[in-house]
Amino acid sequence: MTASERQRVQALLAWQAAMGADEAIGEAPFNCFATPAPAASSLRVTPKPQPVSGAGGNGASQAATLAELEGLVAGFDGCALKRTAKSLCFARGREDARIMLIGEAPGRDEDLQGKPFVGPAGRLLDRMLEAIGLSEEHVYITNTVYWRPPGNRMPTPEEVEACAPFLARQIELLSPRVLMLLGAAAAKSILRRTEGIMRLRGRWLIHSCAGRDIPTLATLHPAYLLRNPADKRLVWRDLLLLKEALEAE
């Protein structure tokens, strides 16, 4: 390889890293610039999509425990994110917790460790909970999707909907006293609302699940706070609302 060719390769790798492609997905290199082989026939028929095993509410509703539900999610192939992620990030925390926290999606650290909220945003979340006397021993934490989106992009509506029946069953099985939604994506997905997070946060809302109305509090995502530390004051107010509700029981 000449010096000029080496420079072009280095520039291409730097561009890919800037776009969020921070890891290789395939086992072997793939030349995306190669001329594709001609199709066998211009009249090739596209096969009709087949139903995905476990998709929809039927597969999720079969789980009688959270452990069974995690097994169903692990065997579920209806979410495209599974094909590019290293690990399933189902949940962390207590399975009898009164408080359930739901974020957006796993990131790189979560994908490597197989648990939600274990990277910088997760460490900030732990400190937020500690500020009102809570820890991982008091909460149950998950996300709207169970696999990391490539490059830490936002999950698509289709990816969220693919995981939604499992998340709904997860909430039903845990039966938390309170839901706390971390960030706009989780708030809009769970509450089925169109307002922005700044309009949704700071007040108690309701999420109906299996005949129960669960008090639900939306707040800013810890990853957002790492970029906008001045807004920690808003989350502190939300945390005080949570603490007040728990103490009133």
N, C-alpha and C positions, 0 to 999 in steps of 0.2 A: 504493500500500500504506500503510495506516495504521500508526501507531506500535505499536498493540496487535498487529496482524498481524505486523509486523516482529519483535517480541519473541517471538511464538510460533514463527516460522520459525527464529530464532536458537537458541531453546531446543531445537527439534527437531534442528537440526544439531549442537548440543553433545551431545545424547543419542546420536546416531548415531556421533559420534567416540568417545565413551566406550565404545560397544559394539564398536568395532574397525572401523567402516566409514569408513576414512580416505581413500578415493578413489572417484571415480565410475567405474563399469564401462561403462555404455552411452554411445553417442555423443550421445544426446538425452535430455532429462529425461523421467521417467516418473511419472505421478500414481498412486501405489499406493493412494490413497484413493478413486479414482473407482469408480463402480458398474460392475462387469463387464458386458459385453454378454451377452445371453441366448444359451445354446447353441443351435445350429441344430436339434438334435434330442436329446430325452432318451434316445434309443435309440442314440446314437452308439457305434460299436464301437471299442474301443482296439486299435490295430494291434499285432500280435505283435512284440516286440523282435527286431531282427535282429542277428546276430553282428557284432561290431566288427572292422573290418579291423586285423590286427596284434595282436589280443588273444591272451592265453595265451602258451605257450612257443614256438609255431611261428614267429611273427614275429621274436621276439628271437633264436632260434637260427639264423636266416639270416645274422646279422651275423658277418663273419669278422674284423673289426677294431673297435676302439672308435669310430673315426670313422663306420663304417657303422652301428654301433649307435646313435650319436647321431642320425644321419639317420632311422633307424626311429622313435626316440622323438619326434623333431620332427614326424613325420607321423602319430603315433598319436593317435587321438581317443577312446580308451576311458577316459580319466580326466577327470572333470568339472572338475578344477582348471584344466585348460588353457584353459577358456572364460573364466575370470575373471583369469588371470594375464597379465602383459605379456610375460614372457620365459621361455624354457626355461632352466633351470639344471642343466646336465648334470653338469659336473665341473670341477675345476681341479687343477693339479699335473702331475706327470710320468706319462706313460703306460707307463713301465717301472719305476715305483716298487715298492719292496719292501713299503711300508706303505700300506694303504688305510684311510681314515677315513670312516665313514658316520654322518651325523647324521639329523635328523628331517625337516625341510622348509625350503625357502627362506623368507626373510622379505622385508620391504620393500626393503632395500638390495640383496639378492640378486636380487629381481625386476627392479629397475631396471638392474642391471649384467649380469645373465645369468650369474652365477657363484655357486656356493655359498660360504657362510662369508666374506663380504666386509664385513659390518656390524660392530657392536661385538662380538658373540660371535665373529665370525671373527678380528677383531684380537686378542682374548684367546687364541683357539686358536693363532694364529701365535706369540704370546709363550710359550705353554705348550710348543710344539714347540722354540722357540729355547732354552728352558731345558735341554733335553737334546741340544742340538747339531743340531737338525733345522730344515728350512725347507720352503717350497713345492717346492723342487727335489728333495726327498727323499720326498714323499708324494703321494698321489692322494686327492682329497676329493670326496665326493658325499653324497646324501641318500636316504632311503627313497622320497620322491616328488620329481618333477622340476619342479613348479610350486608357486608360493606359494598356500597356503590363504587365502581371504579373511579379513582382519582378523588374520592370523597365528595363527589357531586351529590346533589339532592336526589333522592329516589323519585322516580316518575310516579304519576297517579296509578299507572297500571301495576307497578311493583308494590305500591302500598296496598292496593286493592287485593292483590294476590295473597298478601299476608294477613289481610284484615279479618278473615274468619278465625284464624288462629289467635290473633290478638284479642278478639271479642271473647273467645272461649277462655283465654288466659285471664282476662278481667273477671269473667264469671266464676272460674274456679278459685281464684284468689279471694274474691268477694271483699275488696278493700273497704275500709271505712271512708277513705278519702282518695281521690285521684289528683295528681299534680302533673300537668302537661308542660313539658319543657320545650318551648319554642313554637313558632307559628305553624310549622308543618304538622306537629303532633296535635296542636290545638284544633286546627282546621279539620284534620282527619277524624279525630275522636268526636268532636262536637258537631261536625258537619255544618260549620259556620264559614262565612266568607270574610268576616272582618279580620283586620290585621291584629297582630299580637298586642299592640299597644292599646287597642280597644277592648280586647278580650281579657287582658290581665287585670289584676287588682280587685276582682270581685268574684263571688261564688257563683258558679254555673252548675248545671245538672247534666250528668250523663246517665241515660237510662239503660240498664243492662239486666236482662233476665227478670223483669218485673220489679227491679230496684231502681230508685233514683239516687245515684251516687253523687255527693257533693264534689265538685270538680273545680280546681284552681289552675288557671293557666299563668305561666310566667315566662320570662326570657330564658333562652337556652344558655347554658354556661359557656359554650363556644363563642356566642355573641358577646358575652361579658368580657371574655379575654381580649376581644378587639375593641370593646367599648366600655372600659371600666367605670366610667362616670355613671352608667345606668345600673350599677350594683345597688344604688339607693332604692331603685324601683323594686328590685327583687327582694331587698330587705323588708320592704313593706308587705310583699306577698308572703314571705316566710313568717312574718309576725301574724298574718291572718291564719296561716296554717297552725302555728303554735297556739293561738287563741282557740281555734276550733278543737284541737286535741285536748287542751286543758279543760274545755267546757263539757267534755264527756262525763 
